[in-house]
Amino acid sequence: MESEKPDEEIQKLAAIASDLSHMVDLRTKATELLGNMGTHEALLALLELAGNDNLPVEERDLALKRARDIIKTGR
């Protein structure tokens, strides 16, 4: 993914994080990576994950926590 644009990488990670056909560990890792990016676009993707009623509550909570971390750091 090194040669990809950041927006494309965010879209791919968000797609992985929200795809229930993937194992929970992979979805969680994608959510963590979005949080590590710390960009405004990643923040929006995390908030969208947090609002996704199809995801388990624990994964929605993680997305919200990671979004909150981005806000706190002011990135």
TAKASUL-V72480 format. One record per residue. N is the residue number from 1. RES is the residue in one small letter. D_CENTER is the distance of its C-alpha to the mean C-alpha in Angstrom with 2 decimals. Layout:
[[N & RES & D_CENTER] [N & RES & D_CENTER]]
//
This chain:
[[1 & m & 15.96] [2 & e & 17.99] [3 & s & 19.86] [4 & e & 17.08] [5 & k & 16.35] [6 & p & 13.20] [7 & d & 12.41] [8 & e & 13.00] [9 & e & 10.79] [10 & i & 7.77] [11 & q & 9.17] [12 & k & 9.74] [13 & l & 6.49] [14 & a & 5.26] [15 & a & 8.77] [16 & i & 8.78] [17 & a & 6.23] [18 & s & 8.48] [19 & d & 11.64] [20 & l & 13.85] [21 & s & 16.25] [22 & h & 14.25] [23 & m & 15.03] [24 & v & 13.06] [25 & d & 13.05] [26 & l & 11.39] [27 & r & 8.57] [28 & t & 8.30] [29 & k & 8.69] [30 & a & 5.96] [31 & t & 3.51] [32 & e & 6.43] [33 & l & 6.81] [34 & l & 4.28] [35 & g & 6.17] [36 & n & 9.15] [37 & m & 9.31] [38 & g & 10.14] [39 & t & 11.05] [40 & h & 11.69] [41 & e & 9.94] [42 & a & 6.58] [43 & l & 7.70] [44 & l & 8.63] [45 & a & 5.65] [46 & l & 4.27] [47 & l & 7.96] [48 & e & 8.34] [49 & l & 6.47] [50 & a & 8.68] [51 & g & 11.50] [52 & n & 11.42] [53 & d & 14.69] [54 & n & 14.60] [55 & l & 12.07] [56 & p & 13.90] [57 & v & 14.22] [58 & e & 13.16] [59 & e & 9.64] [60 & r & 9.56] [61 & d & 11.14] [62 & l & 8.78] [63 & a & 5.91] [64 & l & 9.06] [65 & k & 10.36] [66 & r & 7.82] [67 & a & 8.27] [68 & r & 11.88] [69 & d & 12.13] [70 & i & 11.37] [71 & i & 13.94] [72 & k & 16.35] [73 & t & 16.51] [74 & g & 17.19] [75 & r & 15.32]]
//
